[in-house]
Amino acid sequence: MADHAPLPAAILEQVARRIVGQDPLVERLLICLLTGGHVLLEGVPGLAKTLAVRTLAEAVRTTFQRVQFTPDLLPADVVGTQVFDQASGTFSVKQGPVFANIVLADEINRAPAKVQAALLEAMQEHQVTIGGTTYPLPEPFLVLATQNPIEQEGTYPLPEAQVDRFMMKLRVDYPSKADEKEILRRMGSGASIPVTPVATPAQLLEAREQIAALYLDERLIDYIVELVHATRDPAAVGAPELRPFVEFGASPRATLALGQAARAHAWLRGRGYVTPDDVRRIAPDVLRHRVIPSFEADAEGVTSETIVARLLAVVPAP
């Protein structure tokens, strides 16, 4: 499996030219890019969420579109619309920004439900319907969405059906003092830092096939299924104290996402097989947005991350 090492290393090297101290974030963005899973990035303004996505897109020779979500955005502004040509008396299709390999949905929670719903078909089916005709989206296709967790005025909470379509929800934290010092050194002058495209869509699709073929032992399959089932019934795995805190657990889509992400995590480390550590390391990012805490959990200050961490501690690994 060593022959694939130059590809992720080259991509990570280009991203690291601009992004400082966010190695876990960048690696997980790369995992989603390699597996075709969508990403929801959450963090306060100024933490380079948009820059990280844009830089990753520039490191790959793909088409990239950024959509700034606002309250007055319309579904047609995202997926496209039919335009009437008076000269010919016919309609033609004007494709929207969703017709790109990588789509950055900036501040996705600022758009109303209709616009958010317009992304559902694109994210799940990799196609959109305009005027009754279905159009396939280019491959690879990836939606990277950002949202600000602290400002709620003028925002629309994402529907659970849409949140579940994101393979991972990543939290972006503040950098350390040393990292922030390096950010100032590197970015303080305002000069742009160039990024060289080092991968092609064909290489990404080839890597996706390799990841899908990675060996996943039957015992690890049981472990993944047990983890996801534990989010629905914590008492079954010896954590009955969590039952009042869980309103809804993760769906089977989480099981598939966890298996894919664990394979990619192993692939990036040059292994041809998945270990329990791959599953444990990636599980919080795959499950945190799929476990819905109850009102009682909110009152007690118990978050979905707390629940997932407890389940990872009690579910025995093979």
Summary of the structure (lengths in Angstrom):
residues: 318
radius of gyration: 20.5
end to end distance: 23.5
largest distance: 71.0
contacts: 1012
relative contact order: 0.15
helix: 49%
strand: 18%
